[in-house]
Amino acid sequence: MKRAQAQLGPKHLAILADRGPGVRVVSGGYGSAKTSLGFAFVVDLGLRHGELGPILGTEPSYPMVRDVMEQTAIKFLELWRLPYRHWKADHIFEIGGRKRFEFWCRSLDRPRSVEGVNAIGYWGDEWELCDVDALIPAMQRVRVGDALEIMLTGTPEGFGAPYDLVLANRSPTTREYIISMQDNPFLPSSYVEESERRLGTESLIAEKIHGVRMAKGGRVYGRFDRLTNSVPVVEPGKGVIQIGCDFNVRYMHWVIAETDLEGRRAHIVGEVIKEGGTTTDEHAERVAEWIAAYMSRTRGRHYDRTDVYRMKIKAFIDASGSSLRTTSSFSDFMLLTQAGFRPICDRANPPVRERINTVNVLFRDRRVSVDVAACPILAKGLETQALDKNGEPEKKSNNLDHGLDALGYLAWHQWPVHRRPGVDVVTPRASDEWGFV
């Protein structure tokens, strides 16, 4: 690792020092030295454990293997004065003097291109450009020894199939890092300035310079960060239970929060979902049972359905609930009241952009957090909902937006965003134009 200090910045070295089994995902902007970091990982792992077997490296195509991975390896091996042999036809390096290891370079242009390799570690460059059917076998080839270290590097490419495979439902040993163009200390400042000018749009600048993952058209909830906003802002068991409700005929998605009323903050501790059709009274019973079980775990005593009924928990709901009928004679508002909840809504819902801005401000100010393990669908929606060509939130058939609406009702009814004088409500973007809540 000492050799790497000649060409890597402090952030790269900190990522390199994170050793141990698991997957390290490094999302980086153009010129952020992510490929250099990837090869430094190969050398570091090889010098530690290389006697056990080879290290596998992949690119999306063989031209990239030849022109990117192998040329990067040769550059740094000569810079660091490490002895090596290179078998060009086989795309294999033997690296080191007395302590040697092999680095096998392969293309993932074919799903079966890595068969026959049993590796101690794996570096996948531009991994999000690879077909998932090829990426899975490559990661599965890491099976020798107990190091079992994987590093995936590349420019973030939205929320496609590779993201779903590795990051959407990540394992406890999967760690994600973001490096920016500015983290490369060897780039001239003019390169950054010219790159910003050429890219133009804020979403492209965020993704291609700062390494921030953006949905097509820009993320709606751009202020949500899985690592930062999963830290509870209200200690479980210490807040007031509240719920947010979005009513649908075929899909119910309600969220449950621990709320600090005095501190004006909330931690989303759970979500209750029913697909395939249900009624409000049925779903209210599911949520009440969930709350009773949750409070029994966090309050130190047993709670049952009667206890939840007596609490008269506030339910922040879609305004349509005062008129929409899921039975022949009762509105959703009335059904919630009969179930022991205290529904709250206005005559009309707030403008969508104001509701979105409110949630983004609360994430920005660390006043709303989400238990991503307990709320995987809500978390995925926060990370992936995009803006359409008209700048409005996309409404797709994947049902990810219903939990976002429920969270929005809970947030907006209690802490609606206040606009700065002369500033219009805006959709989320890289610059900070949101007001205070």
N, C-alpha and C positions, 0 to 999 in steps of 0.2 A: 504494500500500500504506500510505502514511502516513495517508491518510484513514481507513483501516480500523482503525487503532489506537484510535479513539474508541469502538468497539463490540465488539472482539474481544480475547480473552485471548492470552497469550504462546504457548500451544500452537497456537492457530488461526493466528497470524502465522507460526510456524515452518512449518506445512503450506503456507501461502500462498507462502512463499519457496521452496518446492521446485518449481522451474520446469523446463521441458523436456518433450520428447515422452514420451508414455506415459499411463498411467491412474493417477490417485490415488483410492483408495477410502477414504472417511472414514465409519467406523461410529461413531455417536454416540448417547448416551442422550437421553431427553426433555429439552428445555430446554438442550441442550449448544451451541446456536448453530450447528448444522451447516448450516442453511439460510442463515443470515447469511454463513457462510464460503463457501457455494456462490456467492452473488451477488458477494461480494468477489472471488472467482476470476474471474467474468465481467468485472467492471470492470478488474481488473488485466490480464487477457489482452487485453481490447479496447483499452486505452490503449497496450499494447505492439505489437499486431499487427492492430488492427481495420481498418486501411486495406485489408487483403487480402480481407476478406469478413466475413459475419455469424458470430455465435456462436449455437449452438443450445442451448436449454434445454427440458427435458421434465419433466412430472409424470405420474403414472399416469392422471389423468382431467382433463377440462376444468374442473370445479369447483375442483380443486386448482391448476390453472394460474391461474385467476382470483383465488382467495382466498388462495393461498399464494405462488406464484412472483411474480405481478405485484404483489401488495401488498407483498411484501418488497422488490422492486425500487424501487417508488415511495417507500417509507419511507427507504431508504438513499440514493437519489438526492437526495432533499430534505435529508436529514441532512448529506450530504457536499457539498451545494450544487453538484451537477453538472447542467448544463442537459440537458434531454431532451424528446423528443416521444413520445407514446404513442398508437399506433393501436389502440384497444380491439378493434375488430371483427376485425382481423388478428392481434392479440396480438403486436405488434412494437414495440420501443422503438428510437428513435434517440438515442444517448447521446453527450454531449460537446459542446465548443464548436468551436474550430478543428480539433481532431482528433476525428473522429466515428467511431462504429461502430454496427452494428445488433445487437440481441439479439432473436432469434425464439423465442417460447414456444410449445410444442406439447404435445399430449397423446398418450400412448402407449396409449390405449384401443383403437386400431386399428393393426395392424402396418404399414400403408402410410401412416400419417399424417405421416411426415417426408419423403416423396418430394419431390424438387425442391429440397431444401436442400443446398447445398455449403458447409460451414462450416470455419472455422479452429480451432474448439474446441467442446467440448460439456460442459454441466453437466446431469447426470441426478439429479434429486431423488427420494428414495424409490424408488430404482432396483430394489430387491428386490421391490417390489410390482408391477412391470411384467412383462408377458408377454415371455418371451425372444424370441419371434418378432418383437416390436416393438423390443426393446432392441438386438438385433444391427443392424438397419438404421440406428438412431439413431447408434450408435457408428461405423458405416461411413460416415456422412455427413461425418466429419471428414477432409477430403481436400485442403484448400487451404493453401498455404504450407508452411513447415517447422516451425511451432510444434507443431501436432498434439497439443494438450493436452486431456485429458479428466478431469473430476472427477465422481465418483459419491458422493452423500451420502445418508444414511438411517439409520434404526434397524436394527440387524442382525436378520434374519428367519430365523435357523436356517441350514439347509444345503439350500436348494431349488435349482431350475434356474438362477436368476441367479447364485447362488454358484458352481455348477459351471462356468458359462460364463466368469466373470471371475477367480475366486480359486482354484478347486480346482487348476487347472493354469496358474498365472499366468505371464505372459511376464516376461522380465528387467526390462522397463520399467514393470511394475505394482507400485505401492507401496501398502501398506495402513496406515492410521492409525486409532487409537481415541481418541475424546474423550469425556470423562465430563461429567455434569451439573455437577460441581464445577469443570470447566475454564472454565465461563462465569462471569466475575467479576461480572456484573451481576445474578445471581440471589441473592435473599435466602437465608440458610442455612435458614430455616424451610421453604422450598419443598422442599429436599432431604430434610429430616427428615419432612415430611408425605408426600412421594412414597414414601419407604421404608416408611412405615406403611401406606399404601394398597396398595402392590404386594404386601407380605407375604412371598412366597416368595423364597428366596435366588436362584433361577435368574432370576426376573423382575427382581429388583433388579440382578443382574449385567448383564442384557441391556438393560433399559430405563433404568437410571440410569448405569451405567458403560460401556455400549456394547460389552460383551463378548459375542461370539457364542455362543449356547447351543443345543444340540440340544433337541428336544422332550423334556421330562422331565429335562433336564440332561445335560451332557456327562459321559461316563465318565472320560475322561482330561482333566479340566479344567485340569491343570497344564501340559499341552503347549502351547507357543507356537511357531509355525513360525519366527518370526524369531529368538527367543532360543535355542531348543533345536536349531537347525540349526548353530550354531557348534560345531565339533568340540571335545569335551572330551578326546579322545585324538588326537594328531597321526597322520594316516594314514601307515602305514609304520613306526610306532613301537610298536604294541601287539601283544598276543597274539591271534591269530585264534581266535574261538569262533563257534558257531552255535546258533540256537534253532530247534526243529523242532515243527511241528504236523502230525500225521498225519491225512489224509483220503483216502477212496477216489477222489473225483472232483476234488479240488483240493488241491495241495500248495503250502504257502507257508512257506519257511524264511528266516530272516534271518541275516546275517553281521555280526559285530562285531569291531572293534579294541578290545581290553580292556587297561586298565592295572590289573594285579592289585594292585600295591602301593597305588595311588591309589584303588582301588575305584570305577572308573568305566569307561564303555564308550561308544564311538561306533559306531552302526549304519551300516555302509558300503554295504550292499547287500541285496537280496532276490531270491530265485529262486522263480519261480512256474510251476506247470504245471496248466493246466485241462484237463478232459476225460478224466481218468483216467490213472493211472500207478502204478508200484510204488515202494516205498521204495528199492530198490537202483538203479533207473533214476534216481530223483531225486537220490540221493546222488552219482551220477556227474556229473549236471549241476552240482551245487553244488561238487564238487571241481574241475571244470573252471573254474567261475567264480572260485574262490579262487586257482587257479594263475595265471589271467590277471590278477587283481587284484594279487597279490603281485609278479608280473613288472613291473607298472606302478609299484608303490610301494616295492620293495625294491632296485632297482638291478641285478637280475640275473634271468635266466630261471628260471622254476619250471615243472615239468611235473607230470603226475598222480602220478608216483612220489614226487616231493618231498612232495606233499600227503599221500599215504598214510603216509609215514614220520613226519610231524609228529604223528600221533595227536591230531587236533584235538578238543577237548571239544565235545560236542553235548548241549545241555540239552533234554530231550524230554518230551513228554506221557507220563504214567505208563502210559497204555494201550499204549504201544509195547512194553512187556515181554511183552504177551500177544496184541495184535492181529496177525493174520497177513495179509500182503498176498500171500503165496504159500502153497502148500499145506503147507509144512513149517518155515518160518522166521519168527520174530517180527521186528518192525521193529528191536528192540534188536540182535538177532543180525545183521541185514542191515547196519546201520550199522557194527557192529564189523568185519564182513568187508570193508566199503568203506574201512576205515582210520580211522574216527572213534572217539571214546571216549564213548559215550552215558552220560548221567547222569540219573537220575530216582529218585524215591522210590516206595514201594509205591502211594501214592495222590497225586493232584495236590493242591496247596494249595487252601484255600478261595478261591473266585473273588474275593471282596472283598479278601482279604489280598494276592493277587497284584496286583490293581488298585492298592491302596494303595501297594504297594512301588514300582510303576512311577511313580505320581504323586509320591511322595516323591523319587525319583531325578531326575525332571524339575524338581521344586521346588528341589532343592539343586544343580542344574546338574551332575549326575553321569552323566546319559545324554543323548546327543545323537543326532540322526538326519540323515543326508544325504538331504534331501527330494527332491533331483533323482534320486538313485539308488534311492530307496525311495518312489515316489509312492503306491503302494497302501497301504503301512503308514502314511504321513503322512496320507492321506485318512481312514483308519480312526481314527487318533488324534484327528482334528479332528471327526469326524462321528458316532462311535458314541454312541448315546444310552442313557439309562436308561428302562426301560419303566415301566408303571404300578405295578409291584411293587418298583421300585428296583433291578432287575437289568439287566445289560447286554442290549440288544436283540440277538437273533440272527436276522438277516435272510438272505435268499437272495443278497445281493450279495457274499458271501465276504470282506467287509472284516475280519471278526473273527479269521480264522485267523492272520494275521500278528501281530495283537495278542496272541494266545495264545502264539505262539512267542517274542515279546519278553518276555512275562511269565514264561515258564519260565526264560529266560536270566537275568533280573533276580532272580527270587525265590530260585532255587537258590543264588545267590551272596551276595545281600544282602537277606535277608528282613526285612520291616518288624518293628520291635519296638514294641509298644503301650505307651503311658504307663500307669502303674498307674491302674486305675479307669476307663479310657477304652475303650469298645468299638470294634471295627473299624467304620469308617463308609464309606459310599459318598462319592465326591467331591462337594464342595460349596464354596461361596464361603469359608466360615470354615475356618481351618487347624486340623484336629484330628488330623492325621497325626503319627505318631511319628518316630523317628530310625531310619536304616538304618546 
